Amino acid sequence: MVLEIMGYILGGTLITIAVTLVALPMGLVLGMLFALARVYGGKFLSGFAALYSTVMRAVPPIVLLFILYFILAGSINISPFWAGSIALGVISSSYQLEILRGAVQSVGGGQMMAARALGMSRLTAIRHIIIPQALRLAIPPWSNEASIVLKDSSLVYAIGVPEILRRAQFVSARTYQPFLAFTAAALIYFLLTFLSNRLLDRLEDKTRIPGF
C-alpha cells in the first residue's frame, strides 16, 4: 500500500519540475527587465516597475494565479499546465525583480561610468558589464526564490494540473489515509528543494571570485 501510494504520487514529480522549469526562468527574464527599468529606466519606467512590484507582491499568489489563469484561458486556448506555469512565472517576476534590482545596484555606478568612458554605449555596458556581475551576486537570494517557486508549483493543483499535491489529494480521498498521502508529498517536496539548493550552492561556489 505504501509503495503504491508513493509510486502514484511520484508520478506527479515530473509535472512539478516542469512547472518550475517554466515559471522560474520566465520570472528571471521578466524580473531582470523590470529590475533594469527600475534602476536605469528613468522616472516613468522606474515608477511603473515599482508599481508592478508593489501590486504583485501585495496580493496572495493563489488569488493572482486564478486571475491570470482565467485571463489566459479566456483569451488564448492553452492547457491548465501552461496557463498555471505562465501565471507562476509572472508572480515570481515581481519577487525576482527586487532580488535583481539589489544585485544591479550592488555592482556600483562607477563601473557604468568607466564603461561609458571607454566608449561603450549604455545598453552595451548594461549587457556586458552590469548583468553578468548582477547575476553572480544574485545567486544566494535567487536560490531562495527557486525554492519558493518549486513549492508554489503546488498551487496549480487548484486549476486541475495533476502534480504532486493533486495526486496526494486524490490518494487521500481514495484510501482515507490523508496523513500518509500528504506526508509522502511533503517528503518529495523536501527532497526536490534540498537537491535544487545543493545545485545552486555548487553554482555559487563555481562562480565566486576570490577576494570578492
C-alpha positions as CSV (number, residue, x, y, z in Angstrom):
1,M,0.0,0.0,0.0
2,V,2.7,2.5,1.0
3,L,4.8,1.7,-2.1
4,E,1.7,2.1,-4.3
5,I,0.9,5.4,-2.8
6,M,4.4,6.7,-3.1
7,G,4.7,5.5,-6.7
8,Y,1.5,7.2,-7.7
9,I,2.4,10.5,-6.1
10,L,5.9,10.3,-7.5
11,G,4.2,10.3,-10.9
12,G,3.4,14.0,-10.4
13,T,7.1,14.9,-9.7
14,L,7.9,15.4,-13.4
15,I,5.0,17.7,-13.8
16,T,6.0,19.7,-10.7
17,I,9.6,20.0,-12.1
18,A,8.2,21.0,-15.5
19,V,6.1,23.8,-13.9
20,T,9.1,25.1,-12.0
21,L,11.3,25.0,-15.1
22,V,8.8,27.1,-17.0
23,A,7.9,29.6,-14.2
24,L,11.4,30.2,-12.8
25,P,13.3,31.2,-16.0
26,M,10.3,33.2,-17.1
27,G,10.3,35.1,-13.8
28,L,14.0,35.6,-14.1
29,V,13.8,37.2,-17.6
30,L,10.8,39.4,-16.7
31,G,12.4,40.2,-13.3
32,M,15.6,41.3,-15.0
33,L,13.8,43.5,-17.5
34,F,11.8,45.2,-14.7
35,A,14.9,45.5,-12.5
36,L,16.8,47.3,-15.2
37,A,13.8,49.5,-15.8
38,R,13.7,50.2,-12.1
39,V,17.4,51.2,-12.0
40,Y,18.0,52.7,-15.4
41,G,14.6,53.3,-16.9
42,G,14.0,56.9,-16.0
43,K,11.1,58.3,-14.0
44,F,8.3,56.7,-15.9
45,L,9.7,53.2,-16.4
46,S,11.1,53.1,-12.9
47,G,7.8,54.2,-11.4
48,F,5.9,51.6,-13.5
49,A,8.3,48.8,-12.3
50,A,7.9,49.9,-8.7
51,L,4.1,49.9,-9.0
52,Y,4.2,46.4,-10.7
53,S,6.4,45.1,-7.8
54,T,4.2,46.5,-5.1
55,V,0.9,45.3,-6.6
56,M,2.1,41.8,-7.4
57,R,3.7,41.3,-4.0
58,A,0.7,42.6,-2.1
59,V,-1.8,40.1,-3.5
60,P,-1.8,36.4,-2.3
61,P,-0.2,34.1,-5.0
62,I,-3.3,31.9,-5.2
63,V,-5.5,34.9,-6.0
64,L,-3.1,36.1,-8.7
65,L,-3.0,32.6,-10.1
66,F,-6.7,32.4,-10.5
67,I,-6.9,35.9,-12.0
68,L,-4.1,35.2,-14.5
69,Y,-5.3,31.7,-15.3
70,F,-8.8,33.0,-16.2
71,I,-7.3,35.8,-18.2
72,L,-5.1,33.5,-20.2
73,A,-7.7,30.7,-20.5
74,G,-10.2,33.2,-21.7
75,S,-8.0,34.9,-24.3
76,I,-6.0,32.1,-25.7
77,N,-6.6,28.3,-25.9
78,I,-3.9,26.8,-23.7
79,S,-3.8,24.0,-21.3
80,P,-4.1,24.4,-17.5
81,F,-0.4,23.4,-17.3
82,W,0.8,26.2,-19.5
83,A,-1.6,28.7,-18.0
84,G,-0.6,27.9,-14.5
85,S,3.1,27.8,-15.3
86,I,3.0,31.2,-17.0
87,A,0.9,32.7,-14.1
88,L,3.5,31.5,-11.6
89,G,6.3,33.0,-13.8
90,V,4.6,36.3,-13.7
91,I,4.0,36.1,-10.0
92,S,7.7,35.2,-9.4
93,S,8.9,38.0,-11.6
94,S,7.9,40.6,-9.0
95,Y,10.0,38.9,-6.3
96,Q,12.9,38.3,-8.7
97,L,12.7,42.0,-9.7
98,E,13.6,43.1,-6.2
99,I,16.4,40.4,-5.9
100,L,17.9,41.5,-9.2
101,R,17.4,45.2,-8.5
102,G,19.5,44.9,-5.4
103,A,22.1,42.9,-7.3
104,V,22.3,45.5,-10.1
105,Q,22.7,48.3,-7.6
106,S,25.4,46.3,-5.8
107,V,27.6,46.4,-8.9
108,G,28.2,50.1,-8.3
109,G,27.7,53.2,-10.5
110,G,31.5,53.6,-11.0
111,Q,31.6,50.6,-13.4
112,M,28.9,52.1,-15.6
113,M,30.9,55.4,-15.7
114,A,34.1,53.5,-16.5
115,A,32.4,51.6,-19.3
116,R,31.0,54.8,-20.8
117,A,34.4,56.4,-20.6
118,L,35.8,53.5,-22.6
119,G,33.3,54.2,-25.4
120,M,30.6,51.7,-24.6
121,S,27.0,52.6,-25.1
122,R,24.7,52.5,-22.1
123,L,23.0,49.3,-23.5
124,T,26.3,47.6,-24.2
125,A,27.6,48.4,-20.7
126,I,24.5,47.0,-19.1
127,R,24.6,43.9,-21.2
128,H,28.3,43.1,-20.9
129,I,29.3,44.7,-17.6
130,I,26.3,45.1,-15.3
131,I,24.2,42.0,-16.0
132,P,26.9,39.3,-15.7
133,Q,28.0,40.6,-12.3
134,A,24.5,41.1,-11.1
135,L,23.5,37.6,-11.9
136,R,26.5,36.2,-10.0
137,L,25.7,38.4,-7.0
138,A,22.0,37.4,-7.1
139,I,22.6,33.6,-6.8
140,P,22.3,33.3,-3.0
141,P,18.9,35.2,-2.7
142,W,17.8,33.7,-6.0
143,S,18.3,30.2,-4.7
144,N,15.7,31.0,-2.0
145,E,13.2,32.2,-4.7
146,A,13.9,29.0,-6.6
147,S,12.8,27.0,-3.5
148,I,9.7,29.2,-3.2
149,V,8.7,28.7,-6.9
150,L,9.2,25.0,-6.5
151,K,6.9,24.8,-3.5
152,D,4.4,27.3,-5.1
153,S,4.1,25.0,-8.0
154,S,1.7,23.1,-5.8
155,L,-0.8,25.9,-6.3
156,V,-1.5,24.7,-9.8
157,Y,-3.4,21.8,-8.3
158,A,-6.3,24.3,-7.9
159,I,-6.7,24.5,-11.6
160,G,-6.5,20.8,-12.2
161,V,-2.9,20.2,-13.1
162,P,-2.0,16.7,-11.8
163,E,1.2,17.5,-10.0
164,I,2.3,16.1,-6.6
165,L,-0.2,17.7,-4.4
166,R,-3.1,17.0,-6.7
167,R,-2.2,13.3,-6.7
168,A,-1.7,13.3,-3.0
169,Q,-5.2,14.7,-2.6
170,F,-6.6,12.0,-4.9
171,V,-4.9,9.3,-2.9
172,S,-6.2,10.8,0.3
173,A,-9.8,10.7,-1.0
174,R,-9.5,7.2,-2.3
175,T,-7.7,5.5,0.6
176,Y,-8.9,7.6,3.5
177,Q,-5.3,7.9,4.6
178,P,-4.6,11.7,4.4
179,F,-1.6,11.6,6.7
180,L,0.2,9.0,4.7
181,A,-0.6,10.7,1.4
182,F,0.4,14.2,2.4
183,T,3.5,13.1,4.3
184,A,4.7,11.4,1.1
185,A,4.0,14.6,-0.8
186,A,5.9,16.6,1.8
187,L,8.9,14.2,1.6
188,I,9.1,14.6,-2.2
189,Y,8.9,18.4,-1.9
190,F,11.7,18.3,0.7
191,L,13.9,16.2,-1.5
192,L,13.4,18.4,-4.5
193,T,14.1,21.5,-2.6
194,F,17.2,20.1,-1.0
195,L,18.6,18.9,-4.3
196,S,17.9,22.3,-6.0
197,N,19.5,24.2,-3.2
198,R,22.6,21.9,-3.4
199,L,22.9,22.5,-7.1
200,L,22.7,26.3,-6.7
201,D,25.2,26.2,-3.8
202,R,27.6,24.5,-6.2
203,L,26.9,27.1,-8.9
204,E,27.6,29.8,-6.4
205,D,30.9,28.2,-5.5
206,K,31.9,27.9,-9.1
207,T,31.1,31.5,-10.0
208,R,32.6,33.0,-6.8
209,I,35.6,35.3,-7.5
210,P,38.3,35.0,-4.8
211,G,38.6,38.2,-2.8
212,F,35.1,39.5,-3.6
